[in-house]
Amino acid sequence: MSAPVLRRHSAPRPPSEPAALEVLRLRIETLERDSGARAIAVAVYDTKTHLTFWHHAERWFHAASTIKVAILLGVYDAIHRGLLLPHSRLHVRNRFRSAVDAFPFRVLADRDSNSEVHAAIGKMLRIDQLAHHMIATSSNLATNLLLDLVGLDAVQRTLDELGLSGIDVRRGVEDERAFDQGINNRVTAGGLVGLLHLIADERAFTPELSRQMLDVLHAQEFKNGIPARLPPAVRVAHKTGDISTVAHDAGVVYPPGRAPYVIAVLTEWSPDSSGRSATIAEASHAVFELLTSLDGEPEALDG
């Protein structure tokens, strides 16, 4: 997709704006060329200026842990419908069924980023605790427990009913039998930005539930992507995803004294590549520099 073109209905364009967008486009293209990544996709929506920037934002990527934002949405849909309460308790187990043939599988503790949920096997944890572990520390066990609870089809139906495209939820985490059959969760940068914009705009079910989801996303503990090169005062509510061939980060960025913007940076790599987080951080920094330098309220159309 070609670079976005700014349109202004109420006033002439300041001379700096087209040049600034061209600089951003060239920075992302140079980063893609020089980083060693197989592919980089960037999607941005600025709630202040309504600027939209897409670079390969409709390209599908293996979702890795960014799919957990969609599962979080599905959980809060169940809360919205009265099927769950945040303080409802769920028995913690480690036995799930493959999306391929219902064959049982487990989440290996040494491949999970959170030991606390594994330590609770046989006990009970609250829904809000599991949601926190799923996002903040990217617990795969918490993810599968919540996905099993609300249902794979229900999560995808939630996305569809909210008009969200570019996100495809097809299996639980660590479902190796499904992986071997090519059944994977997929996302686009544009799809993740659409989902996060809905939450940031407090239009996901109710303002209160949207704020609760943002609180969970603000608790993210992995900060070497989008936030890494931003000023310390900038808050980011986000979710990372990292496996052998992809590294992603998607979130809502809150510069002090300014309306937030939504950004997703998705990257694909060869398994032995380095510099993944630095590449995401560089793309994030380039977007931050552009948006915080713009004045007025331009509207962007894809050209």
TAWOKA-V924479 format. One record per backbone hydrogen bond with DSSP energy under -0.5 kcal/mol. NH is the residue of the N-H (numbers start at 1). CO is the residue of the C=O. E is the energy in kcal/mol with one decimal. If there is no record, write none. Layout:
nh->(NH NH)
co->(CO CO)
e->(E E)
This chain:
nh->(5 7 17 18 19 20 21 22 23 24 25 26 27 28 29 30 31 32 33 34 35 38 39 41 42 43 44 45 46 47 47 50 53 55 59 61 63 66 67 68 69 70 71 72 73 74 75 76 77 78 79 80 81 82 83 84 88 90 92 93 96 98 102 105 108 111 112 118 119 120 120 121 122 123 125 127 128 130 131 132 133 134 135 136 137 137 139 143 144 145 146 147 148 149 150 151 155 156 157 158 159 160 161 162 163 164 165 168 169 170 175 176 179 180 181 181 182 183 184 186 187 188 190 192 193 194 195 196 197 198 199 200 201 202 203 204 205 206 210 211 212 213 214 215 216 217 218 219 219 220 221 223 228 230 234 235 237 238 238 239 241 243 247 248 249 250 251 252 253 254 255 258 261 262 263 264 265 266 267 268 269 273 279 280 281 282 283 284 285 286 287 288 289 290 291 292 293 293 294 294 299 300 301 303)
co->(301 299 14 14 15 16 17 18 19 20 21 22 23 24 25 26 27 28 29 30 31 268 268 266 55 264 53 262 51 45 260 46 44 42 56 187 185 63 64 65 66 66 67 68 69 70 71 72 73 74 75 76 77 79 78 78 85 125 123 91 105 103 98 96 106 108 109 114 115 116 117 118 92 120 90 88 86 126 127 128 129 130 131 132 132 133 133 139 140 141 142 143 144 145 146 147 151 152 153 154 155 156 157 158 160 159 163 186 167 168 172 174 175 176 177 178 179 178 182 168 61 166 57 188 189 190 191 192 193 194 195 196 197 199 198 198 203 204 206 207 208 209 210 211 212 213 214 215 216 217 136 221 225 227 231 254 252 217 236 250 248 246 267 241 265 239 263 237 261 235 253 255 253 45 251 43 249 41 247 39 245 270 275 276 277 278 279 280 281 282 283 284 285 286 287 288 289 290 290 291 7 50 5 3)
e->(-3.1 -3.9 -1.6 -0.6 -0.8 -2.3 -2.3 -2.2 -2.3 -2.2 -2.7 -2.5 -2.5 -2.4 -2.3 -2.6 -2.4 -2.4 -2.0 -2.9 -2.0 -2.6 -1.4 -2.9 -2.3 -2.1 -2.2 -2.4 -2.4 -0.6 -1.7 -2.1 -1.9 -2.7 -1.5 -2.5 -2.6 -1.8 -1.2 -1.6 -1.7 -0.5 -1.7 -2.2 -2.1 -2.1 -2.3 -2.3 -1.7 -1.7 -1.8 -2.4 -2.3 -1.2 -2.3 -1.1 -2.1 -2.9 -2.9 -0.6 -2.5 -2.5 -2.0 -2.4 -0.7 -1.5 -1.2 -0.5 -2.1 -0.6 -0.9 -1.5 -3.0 -2.7 -2.2 -2.2 -2.6 -2.3 -2.5 -1.9 -2.4 -2.5 -1.8 -2.7 -0.6 -0.8 -2.7 -1.6 -2.4 -2.1 -2.2 -2.8 -2.6 -1.7 -2.4 -2.5 -1.9 -1.9 -2.4 -2.2 -1.9 -2.3 -2.9 -1.7 -1.5 -2.7 -0.5 -2.9 -0.5 -0.7 -0.8 -1.6 -2.2 -2.6 -0.9 -0.6 -1.9 -2.8 -0.9 -2.2 -2.2 -2.0 -2.6 -2.1 -2.1 -2.2 -2.1 -2.7 -2.5 -1.7 -1.6 -3.1 -2.4 -1.8 -2.6 -0.5 -1.2 -1.8 -2.6 -2.4 -1.9 -2.1 -2.3 -2.3 -1.7 -2.3 -2.5 -0.7 -0.9 -1.3 -2.2 -0.8 -1.0 -1.8 -2.0 -1.6 -2.5 -1.7 -0.7 -2.4 -1.8 -2.3 -1.9 -3.5 -1.7 -1.7 -2.8 -2.8 -3.3 -3.2 -0.6 -1.7 -1.9 -3.2 -2.6 -2.2 -3.0 -2.5 -1.2 -2.3 -3.2 -2.0 -1.8 -2.0 -2.7 -2.1 -2.2 -2.5 -2.4 -2.2 -1.9 -2.5 -2.5 -1.9 -2.7 -2.3 -0.6 -1.1 -0.8 -0.6 -2.5 -1.2 -2.7 -0.8)
